[in-house]
Amino acid sequence: MRATTHLRELLEKALAARDLAWPEKTTIEPPRDKAHGDLATNVALVASKQAKMPPRQLAETLREELLATGGDIAAVDVAGPGFLNVTFAPAFWQRTVLEVAAAGDAYGELAIGAGTRIQVEFVSANPTGPLHIGHGRGAAVGDTLARVLRAAGFDVETEYYINDAGRQMRILGMSILYRYRELLGEPVTEPEDYYRGEYVKELAKELIDRDGKALLELPEAKATDVCRLHGEKRILDGIKKDLEDFRVHHDVWFPESTLFAAGAVDRTFAELKAKKLAYDKDGALWFATTNFGDDKDRVLVKSGGELTYFASDIAYHDDKFRRGFDIVVDILGADHHGYVPRMKACVAALGRDPEASLKVILVQLVNLLKGGEQIAMSTRAGKFETLADVVAEVGADAARFMFLSRKSDSHLDFDLDAVKQQSMDNPVYYVQYAHARVKSLFAKAAERGFSPAPATPELLARCDTSEDLELLKLLEQYPDTIAAAARTFSPHLVSFYLRDLAGRLHRYYTVNPVLTAGDDALVAARLHLLDAVAAVVKNGLRLLGVSAPDKM
């Protein structure tokens, strides 16, 4: 049982005995100073008015009742005006080893999201070129968030929105046609705006191999469409392969074009007009986003009849909610931060609470370093490091862990040379080695013919040093970490936790001998403790999409 949950249940029981309700503003959290115990609560302060007694007097009463509940509570101190500082007995923490062993791969899984449907839409890069390292960070964040939410009990569906309509796709078609003509020796003028990557030439070569010079006989618009469709399919196939190699899965691939085919855009426009939230002005159709706090109204359909990106995004989010999702999560590049208020307005116009129904996670740029120098990247100019290249060079484990090593809206320096080092300075190696180190201990124990006795409360009582208790308390916090990561949509909290746990394990190993600890009971107790650490490291790495090797 979680320490916070257990303490709350004991306090609720004590309050109920006095016909007192649990106060809404009650907090139970670790104190800033570890010397003040394991958990601190303000329950006496916020319940004093209801109890009709001074906070400190109520705190003293609750203190006596907590101490009388049994062996889990070792000490309770009343501090200041009535705070309670609670210290749990070592036996309470030692039971965590048994809980981890009993739950196995399911340790840390929760039911807090039961009944809530969440859609996580991420990557959604235009199929105009290969995925670059920036897309990789968004992919790692989105995929890990989905795993965390599922572990917390939410019903999650992941989606990739395929921008297969609009100006960028037309530019792709024009770019391929330009290279096609150039390769066939036709007189061509370089377009002002086109994709210059080597992959565009490869796509043009494929068309020559397939169709020969046939496209030269077609009207330009028709030839551009042929090039666009060929490029879109081949690029999208490549994107899917790159994501698969990166251990990223999307349940749904949603083409933008289907919104128009199904009449979803026109339907959404009609609804907005009916609500007097869309109006005609200067030959264009406008959305009254100022009604929802935006600094100005936004254009949906330009005077020339061309739809803005915002128009299809509104219809797309309307479609998401019509599919029955309670919460939709958009993972966007940080350069889209100005887009967030518009999307909040969109969701409000659709009749949803924008704060509760729409979660937007911004992903900052990645500075890719090699040899200490930054690699310049530009998809349009064809100068970029593809995600496939990065994964091929450092591996999916290192890439995913590094992308999740910082909060998504913080800049990230990704040093290709550093993440390939087999040293404790490499974050992913540091965490993976914690798992491998424990497995190595068990292998050495087996070589010596030692098999630890079954874990029991009596055996685990030998885990009583300060280092033991630090590890035990951190193991007990793992489900709380998953809960916090899910509730705040912050998957990086898992990687932060794993680095902390790995660090405690490595320090423990240098201070407390294991196989040479002394008597067999102490050796067995420490092996069981470290086995629980390895299990939690493996569970956490699985959520990050990172492997937990037995040997390194």
C-alpha positions as CSV (number, residue, x, y, z in Angstrom):
1,M,0.0,0.0,0.0
2,R,1.2,3.5,-0.9
3,A,2.4,5.5,2.1
4,T,0.3,8.5,1.2
5,T,-2.8,6.4,0.7
6,H,-2.2,4.5,3.9
7,L,-1.8,7.7,6.0
8,R,-4.8,9.2,4.4
9,E,-7.0,6.2,5.3
10,L,-5.8,6.2,8.9
11,L,-6.5,10.0,9.2
12,E,-9.9,9.7,7.5
13,K,-10.8,6.9,10.0
14,A,-9.7,9.1,12.9
15,L,-11.7,12.1,11.6
16,A,-14.8,10.0,10.9
17,A,-14.8,8.8,14.5
18,R,-15.4,12.5,15.4
19,D,-18.0,13.0,12.7
20,L,-15.5,15.1,10.7
21,A,-15.3,15.1,6.9
22,W,-12.0,15.0,5.1
23,P,-11.0,18.6,4.3
24,E,-10.5,19.4,0.6
25,K,-7.4,21.5,1.2
26,T,-5.6,18.7,3.1
27,T,-2.1,18.0,1.8
28,I,0.1,14.9,2.4
29,E,3.6,15.1,1.0
30,P,7.2,14.5,1.9
31,P,8.7,17.3,4.0
32,R,11.5,19.4,2.6
33,D,13.8,18.2,5.3
34,K,14.1,14.4,5.6
35,A,14.8,14.8,9.3
36,H,11.2,15.7,9.7
37,G,10.0,12.3,8.8
38,D,8.6,10.5,5.7
39,L,5.3,12.5,5.2
40,A,3.9,15.8,6.5
41,T,0.3,16.8,6.6
42,N,-1.7,19.9,7.4
43,V,-4.9,18.0,8.2
44,A,-5.1,19.4,11.7
45,L,-4.9,23.0,10.5
46,V,-7.6,22.7,7.8
47,A,-9.9,20.5,10.0
48,S,-9.6,22.6,13.2
49,K,-12.6,24.9,12.5
50,Q,-14.8,21.9,11.7
51,A,-13.5,20.2,14.9
52,K,-14.0,23.3,16.9
53,M,-10.6,23.0,18.6
54,P,-7.2,24.7,18.1
55,P,-5.1,23.1,15.3
56,R,-2.3,22.0,17.6
57,Q,-4.7,20.4,20.1
58,L,-6.4,18.5,17.2
59,A,-2.9,17.5,15.9
60,E,-1.9,16.1,19.3
61,T,-5.1,14.0,19.4
62,L,-4.5,12.7,15.9
63,R,-0.9,12.0,16.8
64,E,-2.0,9.7,19.6
65,E,-4.5,7.9,17.4
66,L,-1.9,7.3,14.6
67,L,0.5,5.8,17.1
68,A,-2.1,3.5,18.4
69,T,-2.9,2.0,15.0
70,G,-0.2,-0.6,15.0
71,G,3.3,-1.2,13.8
72,D,3.4,0.8,10.5
73,I,3.7,4.2,12.2
74,A,7.0,4.5,14.1
75,A,6.8,8.2,15.1
76,V,4.5,11.2,14.8
77,D,5.7,14.7,15.7
78,V,3.6,17.8,16.0
79,A,5.3,20.8,14.5
80,G,4.6,24.6,14.4
81,P,0.9,25.5,14.5
82,G,-0.3,22.0,14.0
83,F,1.6,20.1,11.2
84,L,2.0,16.4,11.6
85,N,5.3,14.8,10.7
86,V,4.9,11.1,10.3
87,T,7.7,8.5,10.2
88,F,6.9,4.9,9.0
89,A,8.5,1.9,10.5
90,P,11.2,0.1,8.5
91,A,8.9,-3.0,8.1
92,F,6.4,-0.9,6.2
93,W,9.0,0.0,3.6
94,Q,10.5,-3.5,3.5
95,R,7.2,-4.9,2.4
96,T,7.7,-3.0,-0.9
97,V,10.1,-5.8,-2.0
98,L,7.3,-8.3,-1.6
99,E,4.9,-6.1,-3.5
100,V,7.3,-5.6,-6.4
101,A,7.9,-9.4,-6.6
102,A,4.2,-10.2,-6.5
103,A,3.2,-7.7,-9.2
104,G,6.2,-8.3,-11.5
105,D,5.8,-6.5,-14.8
106,A,2.5,-4.9,-13.5
107,Y,4.2,-3.1,-10.6
108,G,3.4,0.6,-11.0
109,E,0.2,0.0,-13.0
110,L,-2.8,1.9,-11.7
111,A,-6.5,2.3,-12.3
112,I,-6.8,6.1,-12.0
113,G,-7.8,6.5,-15.6
114,A,-10.5,3.9,-15.7
115,G,-13.4,5.0,-18.0
116,T,-11.5,7.9,-19.5
117,R,-10.7,7.8,-23.3
118,I,-7.7,9.7,-24.4
119,Q,-6.4,10.2,-27.9
120,V,-2.7,11.2,-28.3
121,E,-1.9,12.6,-31.7
122,F,1.8,13.1,-32.4
123,V,4.5,13.4,-35.0
124,S,2.0,14.1,-37.8
125,A,4.8,15.5,-40.0
126,N,3.9,16.4,-43.5
127,P,4.8,13.5,-45.8
128,T,7.1,15.8,-47.7
129,G,10.4,14.4,-46.6
130,P,12.0,11.9,-44.1
131,L,11.6,12.3,-40.4
132,H,14.4,14.4,-38.8
133,I,15.7,14.4,-35.3
134,G,13.1,17.0,-34.2
135,H,10.3,14.7,-35.2
136,G,12.1,11.9,-33.3
137,R,11.8,13.9,-30.0
138,G,8.1,14.3,-30.6
139,A,7.8,10.6,-31.4
140,A,9.5,9.6,-28.2
141,V,7.4,12.0,-26.1
142,G,4.1,10.9,-27.7
143,D,4.7,7.2,-27.6
144,T,6.0,7.2,-24.0
145,L,3.1,9.4,-22.9
146,A,0.7,6.8,-24.4
147,R,2.5,4.0,-22.6
148,V,2.4,5.9,-19.3
149,L,-1.3,6.7,-19.7
150,R,-2.1,3.1,-20.4
151,A,-0.1,2.1,-17.3
152,A,-2.3,4.5,-15.3
153,G,-5.4,2.8,-16.6
154,F,-6.5,5.2,-19.3
155,D,-8.1,3.9,-22.5
156,V,-5.6,5.4,-25.0
157,E,-5.5,5.5,-28.8
158,T,-2.6,7.0,-30.7
159,E,-2.9,8.8,-34.0
160,Y,-0.9,10.2,-36.9
161,Y,-2.6,13.0,-38.8
162,I,-1.5,12.8,-42.4
163,N,-1.4,16.2,-44.0
164,D,-2.0,15.0,-47.5
165,A,-3.9,18.1,-48.7
166,G,-2.8,21.7,-49.2
167,R,0.1,23.8,-50.4
168,Q,3.1,21.8,-49.1
169,M,2.0,18.6,-50.9
170,R,1.6,20.6,-54.1
171,I,5.1,21.9,-53.6
172,L,6.3,18.3,-53.2
173,G,4.7,17.3,-56.5
174,M,6.3,20.3,-58.2
175,S,9.7,19.6,-56.7
176,I,9.6,16.0,-57.9
177,L,8.4,17.0,-61.4
178,Y,11.2,19.6,-61.6
179,R,13.9,16.9,-60.8
180,Y,12.1,14.5,-63.2
181,R,12.4,16.9,-66.1
182,E,16.0,17.9,-65.1
183,L,17.1,14.2,-65.0
184,L,15.6,13.7,-68.5
185,G,17.6,16.6,-69.8
186,E,14.6,18.9,-70.3
187,P,15.2,22.7,-70.2
188,V,13.9,23.7,-66.7
189,T,13.9,26.8,-64.5
190,E,14.6,26.2,-60.8
191,P,11.4,26.9,-58.8
192,E,11.6,29.7,-56.2
193,D,10.1,27.4,-53.5
194,Y,10.8,23.7,-53.6
195,Y,12.2,20.7,-51.7
196,R,15.9,20.3,-52.4
197,G,16.8,17.1,-50.6
198,E,18.6,14.3,-52.4
199,Y,15.5,12.1,-51.6
200,V,13.5,14.2,-54.2
201,K,15.9,13.2,-56.9
202,E,15.6,9.6,-55.8
203,L,11.8,9.9,-56.1
204,A,12.1,11.4,-59.6
205,K,14.4,8.5,-60.6
206,E,11.8,6.0,-59.5
207,L,9.2,7.6,-61.7
208,I,11.6,7.5,-64.6
209,D,12.2,3.8,-64.0
210,R,8.5,3.2,-63.7
211,D,7.0,5.5,-66.4
212,G,9.9,6.5,-68.6
213,K,9.2,9.9,-70.3
214,A,5.4,9.5,-70.1
215,L,4.9,12.4,-67.7
216,L,6.3,14.8,-70.2
217,E,3.3,14.1,-72.4
218,L,0.8,15.0,-69.6
219,P,-0.6,18.5,-68.7
220,E,1.6,20.0,-66.0
221,A,-1.2,19.9,-63.4
222,K,-1.8,16.1,-64.1
223,A,2.0,15.4,-64.1
224,T,2.3,17.2,-60.8
225,D,-0.5,15.1,-59.3
226,V,1.3,11.9,-60.4
227,C,4.5,13.1,-58.8
228,R,2.7,14.2,-55.6
229,L,0.9,10.9,-55.1
230,H,4.1,8.8,-55.8
231,G,6.2,11.0,-53.4
232,E,3.5,10.9,-50.7
233,K,3.2,7.1,-50.7
234,R,7.0,6.5,-50.8
235,I,7.7,9.1,-48.1
236,L,4.9,7.9,-45.9
237,D,6.1,4.3,-46.2
238,G,9.5,5.5,-45.1
239,I,8.0,7.4,-42.2
240,K,6.2,4.3,-41.0
241,K,9.4,2.2,-41.3
242,D,11.4,4.8,-39.4
243,L,8.8,4.9,-36.6
244,E,8.6,1.1,-36.4
245,D,12.4,1.0,-36.1
246,F,12.1,3.6,-33.3
247,R,9.6,1.4,-31.5
248,V,6.8,3.9,-32.0
249,H,3.3,2.7,-32.8
250,H,0.3,4.6,-34.1
251,D,-3.1,2.9,-33.8
252,V,-4.7,5.2,-36.5
253,W,-3.2,6.9,-39.6
254,F,-5.8,9.6,-40.3
255,P,-5.5,11.4,-43.8
256,E,-6.6,15.0,-43.8
257,S,-8.2,14.4,-47.2
258,T,-10.9,12.2,-45.6
259,L,-12.2,15.2,-43.7
260,F,-13.1,16.8,-47.0
261,A,-14.4,13.6,-48.6
262,A,-16.7,13.0,-45.6
263,G,-18.0,16.6,-45.7
264,A,-16.6,17.2,-42.1
265,V,-15.2,20.6,-42.9
266,D,-18.5,21.9,-44.4
267,R,-20.4,20.4,-41.5
268,T,-18.1,22.2,-38.9
269,F,-18.4,25.5,-40.8
270,A,-22.2,25.2,-40.7
271,E,-22.2,24.5,-37.0
272,L,-20.0,27.5,-36.4
273,K,-22.3,29.7,-38.5
274,A,-25.3,28.5,-36.6
275,K,-23.7,29.5,-33.4
276,K,-22.8,32.9,-34.9
277,L,-19.1,32.1,-34.4
278,A,-18.3,32.2,-38.1
279,Y,-19.0,35.2,-40.4
280,D,-18.3,36.5,-43.9
281,K,-16.1,39.6,-44.3
282,D,-14.2,40.9,-47.3
283,G,-14.9,37.8,-49.3
284,A,-13.4,35.5,-46.6
285,L,-14.9,33.3,-43.9
286,W,-13.8,34.3,-40.4
287,F,-13.9,32.5,-37.0
288,A,-14.7,34.7,-34.1
289,T,-11.9,33.5,-31.8
290,T,-11.9,36.8,-29.9
291,N,-15.1,35.5,-28.2
292,F,-12.8,33.0,-26.5
293,G,-9.9,35.2,-25.5
294,D,-7.9,35.3,-28.8
295,D,-6.3,38.6,-29.7
296,K,-8.0,38.7,-33.1
297,D,-10.4,36.7,-35.2
298,R,-8.9,34.1,-37.6
299,V,-9.6,33.4,-41.2
300,L,-11.0,30.0,-42.1
301,V,-11.5,30.4,-45.9
302,K,-9.4,33.0,-47.8
303,S,-11.0,35.4,-50.2
304,G,-9.7,33.2,-53.1
305,G,-11.5,30.2,-51.7
306,E,-8.4,28.5,-50.2
307,L,-8.8,27.0,-46.8
308,T,-6.4,27.8,-44.0
309,Y,-4.7,25.1,-41.9
310,F,-6.8,26.3,-39.0
311,A,-10.0,25.4,-40.9
312,S,-9.2,21.7,-41.3
313,D,-7.8,21.6,-37.8
314,I,-11.1,22.7,-36.4
315,A,-12.9,20.0,-38.4
316,Y,-10.3,17.5,-37.3
317,H,-10.8,18.2,-33.6
318,D,-14.5,18.1,-34.1
319,D,-14.1,14.7,-35.6
320,K,-12.0,13.6,-32.7
321,F,-14.6,14.4,-30.1
322,R,-17.3,12.9,-32.3
323,R,-15.3,9.6,-32.0
324,G,-15.9,9.7,-28.3
325,F,-12.6,10.8,-26.8
326,D,-12.9,12.6,-23.4
327,I,-9.4,14.2,-23.8
328,V,-7.4,14.8,-26.9
329,V,-3.6,15.5,-26.7
330,D,-1.8,17.4,-29.4
331,I,2.0,17.2,-29.3
332,L,3.4,20.1,-31.4
333,G,6.7,21.7,-32.1
334,A,7.4,24.7,-29.8
335,D,7.2,27.0,-32.8
336,H,3.4,26.3,-32.7
337,H,3.0,28.0,-29.3
338,G,1.0,30.8,-30.8
339,Y,-1.4,28.3,-32.2
340,V,-2.5,27.0,-28.8
341,P,-4.9,29.8,-27.9
342,R,-6.6,29.3,-31.3
343,M,-7.0,25.6,-30.7
344,K,-8.4,26.3,-27.2
345,A,-10.9,28.7,-28.8
346,C,-11.8,26.0,-31.3
347,V,-12.5,23.4,-28.6
348,A,-14.6,25.9,-26.7
349,A,-16.6,26.7,-29.8
350,L,-17.2,23.0,-30.2
351,G,-18.9,23.0,-26.8
352,R,-16.0,21.5,-24.8
353,D,-14.1,22.7,-21.8
354,P,-10.8,23.6,-23.5
355,E,-8.8,23.2,-20.3
356,A,-10.1,19.8,-19.5
357,S,-10.6,18.4,-23.0
358,L,-7.5,19.6,-24.9
359,K,-4.0,19.1,-23.7
360,V,-1.2,20.6,-25.8
361,I,2.4,19.5,-25.2
362,L,5.1,21.6,-26.9
363,V,8.3,20.0,-27.9
364,Q,11.4,22.2,-28.2
365,L,14.1,22.0,-30.8
366,V,16.9,19.5,-30.6
367,N,20.5,20.8,-31.2
368,L,22.3,17.9,-32.8
369,L,26.0,17.9,-32.0
370,K,28.8,15.9,-33.5
371,G,32.5,16.4,-32.8
372,G,31.4,19.2,-30.5
373,E,29.9,21.1,-33.4
374,Q,26.2,21.7,-34.1
375,I,24.7,20.2,-37.2
376,A,22.6,22.6,-39.2
377,M,19.2,21.3,-40.3
378,S,16.6,22.4,-42.8
379,T,14.1,20.0,-44.4
380,R,13.4,22.4,-47.3
381,A,17.1,22.9,-48.0
382,G,17.7,19.2,-47.8
383,K,20.2,19.7,-44.9
384,F,19.1,17.6,-42.0
385,E,20.0,14.6,-39.9
386,T,17.3,12.0,-40.4
387,L,15.8,10.1,-37.5
388,A,16.8,6.9,-39.3
389,D,20.5,8.0,-39.4
390,V,20.5,8.9,-35.7
391,V,19.0,5.6,-34.7
392,A,21.4,3.7,-37.0
393,E,24.3,5.5,-35.3
394,V,23.4,5.5,-31.6
395,G,20.5,2.9,-31.4
396,A,16.9,3.4,-30.5
397,D,17.6,2.9,-26.8
398,A,20.0,5.9,-26.6
399,A,18.0,8.1,-28.9
400,R,14.7,7.5,-27.0
401,F,16.2,8.0,-23.6
402,M,18.0,11.2,-24.6
403,F,14.8,12.7,-26.1
404,L,13.1,12.0,-22.7
405,S,16.0,13.1,-20.5
406,R,14.6,16.6,-20.2
407,K,11.2,18.2,-20.1
408,S,9.8,18.4,-23.6
409,D,9.5,22.2,-23.7
410,S,13.2,22.6,-22.8
411,H,15.9,22.8,-25.4
412,L,18.0,19.6,-25.8
413,D,21.6,19.2,-26.8
414,F,21.9,15.8,-28.4
415,D,25.6,14.8,-28.6
416,L,26.0,11.8,-30.9
417,D,29.5,11.1,-29.6
418,A,28.5,11.3,-25.9
419,V,25.6,8.9,-26.1
420,K,27.7,6.2,-27.7
421,Q,30.1,6.1,-24.8
422,Q,30.0,3.1,-22.5
423,S,30.5,5.2,-19.4
424,M,28.5,6.4,-16.3
425,D,28.5,9.9,-17.9
426,N,26.1,8.5,-20.5
427,P,22.5,8.8,-19.0
428,V,21.1,5.7,-20.8
429,Y,24.1,3.6,-20.0
430,Y,23.9,4.8,-16.4
431,V,20.3,3.5,-16.0
432,Q,20.6,0.3,-18.1
433,Y,23.8,-0.6,-16.2
434,A,21.8,-0.6,-13.0
435,H,19.7,-3.4,-14.3
436,A,22.7,-5.3,-15.8
437,R,24.6,-4.8,-12.5
438,V,21.9,-6.6,-10.5
439,K,21.6,-9.4,-13.0
440,S,25.4,-9.8,-12.9
441,L,25.2,-10.2,-9.1
442,F,22.7,-13.0,-9.5
443,A,24.8,-14.7,-12.1
444,K,27.8,-14.6,-9.8
445,A,25.7,-15.9,-6.9
446,A,24.6,-18.8,-9.1
447,E,28.3,-19.5,-10.0
448,R,29.1,-19.8,-6.4
449,G,26.2,-22.2,-5.8
450,F,24.2,-19.6,-3.7
451,S,20.5,-19.5,-4.0
452,P,18.8,-16.9,-1.8
453,A,16.1,-18.0,0.6
454,P,12.6,-16.9,-0.2
455,A,11.8,-13.4,0.6
456,T,9.8,-13.0,3.9
457,P,9.1,-10.1,6.2
458,E,11.6,-11.6,8.7
459,L,14.3,-12.0,6.1
460,L,13.8,-8.5,4.7
461,A,14.1,-7.0,8.2
462,R,17.8,-7.3,7.6
463,C,17.5,-4.5,5.1
464,D,17.7,-1.8,7.8
465,T,20.6,0.5,6.9
466,S,20.0,4.1,5.8
467,E,21.0,3.0,2.3
468,D,18.5,0.1,2.4
469,L,15.7,2.4,3.5
470,E,16.5,5.0,0.8
471,L,16.2,2.4,-1.9
472,L,13.0,1.0,-0.4
473,K,11.3,4.4,-0.2
474,L,12.3,5.1,-3.7
475,L,10.8,1.8,-4.9
476,E,7.6,2.6,-3.1
477,Q,7.4,5.9,-4.9
478,Y,7.4,4.4,-8.4
479,P,3.6,4.1,-8.7
480,D,3.3,7.7,-7.5
481,T,5.7,8.7,-10.3
482,I,3.5,7.0,-12.9
483,A,0.4,8.7,-11.4
484,A,2.1,12.1,-11.5
485,A,3.4,11.6,-15.1
486,A,-0.1,10.6,-16.2
487,R,-2.0,13.3,-14.4
488,T,0.3,16.1,-15.6
489,F,1.0,14.6,-19.1
490,S,4.7,14.6,-18.3
491,P,6.5,11.4,-19.5
492,H,9.9,12.8,-18.6
493,L,9.1,12.3,-14.9
494,V,9.7,8.6,-15.5
495,S,13.2,9.1,-16.9
496,F,14.0,11.5,-14.0
497,Y,12.9,8.8,-11.6
498,L,15.0,6.1,-13.2
499,R,18.1,8.2,-13.1
500,D,17.5,8.8,-9.4
501,L,16.8,5.1,-8.7
502,A,19.9,4.0,-10.7
503,G,22.0,6.5,-8.8
504,R,20.8,5.2,-5.5
505,L,21.6,1.6,-6.7
506,H,25.1,2.5,-7.8
507,R,25.8,4.3,-4.5
508,Y,24.3,1.4,-2.5
509,Y,26.6,-1.0,-4.4
510,T,29.7,0.9,-3.4
511,V,28.7,1.2,0.3
512,N,27.0,-2.0,1.1
513,P,28.6,-5.3,0.0
514,V,26.1,-7.8,-1.3
515,L,27.6,-11.2,-2.0
516,T,30.2,-10.7,0.7
517,A,27.8,-9.1,3.2
518,G,28.3,-11.8,5.8
519,D,25.7,-14.4,6.7
520,D,23.5,-16.0,4.1
521,A,20.4,-14.3,5.4
522,L,21.9,-10.8,4.9
523,V,23.1,-11.8,1.4
524,A,19.7,-13.1,0.5
525,A,17.9,-10.0,1.9
526,R,20.1,-7.7,-0.1
527,L,19.8,-9.7,-3.3
528,H,16.0,-9.6,-3.0
529,L,16.1,-5.8,-2.5
530,L,18.3,-5.3,-5.5
531,D,16.2,-7.7,-7.6
532,A,13.2,-5.4,-6.8
533,V,15.3,-2.4,-8.0
534,A,16.1,-4.2,-11.2
535,A,12.4,-5.1,-11.8
536,V,11.4,-1.4,-11.3
537,V,14.2,-0.2,-13.6
538,K,13.0,-2.6,-16.3
539,N,9.4,-1.6,-15.9
540,G,10.3,2.1,-16.1
541,L,12.5,1.6,-19.2
542,R,9.7,-0.4,-20.9
543,L,7.5,2.7,-20.5
544,L,10.2,4.8,-22.2
545,G,10.5,2.2,-25.0
546,V,14.1,1.4,-23.9
547,S,15.5,-2.1,-23.3
548,A,16.9,-3.4,-20.1
549,P,19.9,-5.6,-21.0
550,D,21.1,-8.3,-18.6
551,K,24.7,-7.8,-19.7
552,M,26.6,-4.7,-20.8
